[in-house]
Amino acid sequence: MKTNYIDHKVEIIRTEDGSNSLFNCELNETYHSRTGAIKESEYVYIANGIDFYLQSTKNNNIQIFELGFGTGSNLLLTLNYALKNPEIQFNYITVEKYPLSPELVFKLNYIQYSENNSYELFQKAHQASWNEKIELLNNLYFTKINNDINQIDYPKNNHVIYYDAFAPSKQSDVWDIKILENMYNSLEDKGIIVTYCSQGAFKRNLKQIGFLIEEIPSFPYKKEIVRAQKSN
């Protein structure tokens, strides 16, 4: 099946930490914070996502579900983490409705933020077929799904959800309470959603569903980020 890439809608930008991101001209929105693409991903999804979950639960078998594969920056940093922690097993599943071509992604300067051979694995992931599970490491399996979040069967037994879609002001449909309910049901007990978004309506919906909300000290120029935990 032919993949329809959206390269014509985006342009490469440089963020304040020196790392590249993309600007979506159609949405008038960046893929990452302009204060630092890699710093944002590291702070939100690694430090306050998988590292927090693993440290608090001591679970050595973790499934990550990501909404918004985008440039794959979260995957690259997760690969760095997995290479440092070979005793932990990772299953990484990501969904992206509007994919970017590998050729465009490889123009970004992410090789500067790779460790060991993680960039080669990052390239392999981008070049892999959609909707097929592959082994990137002995301790990390990867699947990327090219589809609408409203049309997929949610993977079960998730432990950490990277909620990395465009902001609610740009794509309100992917922050709908029905999606949050599906995510809640897909999580194991003590599983978490972590996101850069701290919109009031989003937090109210999380609480309504039953999540326990943490408002975490901010990434630069944001009021806060949000981590939500499922607790029965």
N, C-alpha and C positions, 0 to 999 in steps of 0.2 A: 504493500500500500504506500502510495506517495505521501511524503510528509510536506505539509505546507508551512514553510518557515516564514517568519515575519521580519526578516532582516531589513526590509525596505522601510519599516516603521520606526527603526531605532538608530541611534548614533552613539558612538563611544565617547565617554566623558572620563575625566580624571577627578577623583575625590580627594579630600584634604589629607588623607593618610598616604596618598601616593598610589593607591590601588584604583584600577579602572572599574567603572560601572557602565550602565547603558541608560540612555534617556529615550523614553517612548514618546515620540512626537505626536502621535495620535491622542494619547491620554494626557500629555503634558505632565509626565510623571517619571521619576527616576526609579531604577530597580533597587537601589540601596540609598542609604543616607549619604548626602553630599559631604558630610563630615568624615566619612571613611567607610568604604564598602566592606573591606575585609574586617576592619575593627568592629563594625556593626554585627556582621555575621558571627564573629568569634564571641562577642559579648552576649548577644541574644540567644543564639541557638546552641553554641558549644558550652560556654561557662554556665549559663542559666537554664540550659536545656539538658543535653545528655550528661554533662559532668555533674550537675545537681542531682539528676535522677539516679545515676549510678552510685554516687556517694551516699545518697539518702536511703537507697533500697538494697544496695549490695547485690543487685541482680546482674549476673554476668552474661545474660542472654537477652539482648534488647532489639526490639523492632521499632524502627523509625518510619513514620509516615509523613511525607512532606507535601503540602499544598503550595505549588509554585516552584518548579524546578529552576526556571529562569536561566541564569548563567551557570548554575551549578556550584556557586561559591560555598554553599553549605555542605555539599558533598565533598568538595576538596578538603575542607577543614575537618569533616568527619573522618575522611581517609587518614589525615594526619593523626587524628586521635586514635583511630583503630591501629595504626602502625606502632604507636607508643604503648598500646594496651592489647597485646596479642592474646591475652587470656579471656578477653571479652568477645562474644559472638554478636555480630551486627547483621540485621536484615533491613536494608534501606529501600523503601518504596516511595516513589515520587510521582506526582501527577502534574501534567502541564498541558493546557489546552492550546496555547500559542507558542510553540517551540522556536528556539533559535538554532541556526545551523551551526554545526561544529566549526566550520570555517570562520564564522564571525566570533564565536566564543574563544577560539584559539588566538585571536588578535588581542585579547585582553592580557594584562600582565600578571596573570595569576601564578605563573611559574615561579615568580619571586616569593610566593607565600606557600610553596609546597615544601614537603619534607620527605627525605628518602626518595622513593620512587612514586610518590603520590600523584605527581603531575601526569606521569605516563598512564596511571590508572584512571585519572580524571579524563584524559583524552579517550581512553578505551570506552569509558562510560558514555561519553558524548557520541562516539561513533557506533555504539552498539545499536541493535535493532530495538525499536519500541515494543513494549508489551511482552518482553522476554526476560526471564530471570537469568542473570549471569553471575559468575564468581569473580570478584575483583581481587579479593584476598582470601587466604584460608579462613579468615574470621570476618569477612564482609561479603554478603551477597547484595545484588543491586537489581532493581526493576524500575524502569521508567514507563509511565503510562501516558499516551497521547490521547487525552479525552477531556470532556467537561466533568468537573467534580460532581455535577448533578446527575451524571449518567453512568457512574462507575459503581461496582460492588465494592464497598469499603473493605479493606483488609481487616481481619479480626486480630485480636491479641496485640494491638499496638501498645507501646510503652511511652513513647515520646512522639508528639506531633509538632513538626515545624510548620507553623501557620505563617506562610511568607507570600501571601497574595498581595496584589496592589491594594492600596488603601481603600477603605469603605467609600470614600468620597469619589473614587474613580471606578470601582467595580463593586457596587453594593451587593450584587447577587451572590458573590462568593463569601459574604459574611452573614448570610441569612441564617436565622435560628434553626431551620431544618438541617442545614449543614452541620451546625454545632451539635445538634442532637445526634446526628449520625456519628460524629466524631466521639461524642461521649460514649455511645454504645459500642464503639470499636475499641475503646481503651480498656486495658486491664485495670483492676483496682490499684490505686496510687499512681496510675499513669497521668501524664501531663500534656497540656498544650502550652507552647511558649511562642510569643509573638512580640514584634515591635509595637503593635497597635494597642493604644490605651483609650480608644473611643468609648464614651459613656454608654451608648446603646449596646455596644459589643459586650462590655462588662456586665451590664444588667441582664443580657441574654444568657451569658455564662452562668450567672448566679441563679437565674430562673430554672435552668436545666438541672442544676445541682452541683456545679463545680465550686470548689473552694478557691477563692481568688487571692493572689498575691500581687501587689503593685510594687515592682522592684525599682530601686533607684535608677535614674535615667541614664540612657546612652546620651551623649552630648546633644543638646538642643531638642530633646524630647522630654515631656513631663515625666514619663515613666514607661516601662515595658510591663507586660503582663504574663504571669505564669498561672495556669489554672489546673487544679488537680482533681481527678475523679476519686471520690472517697465514699464508699457504700456504708 
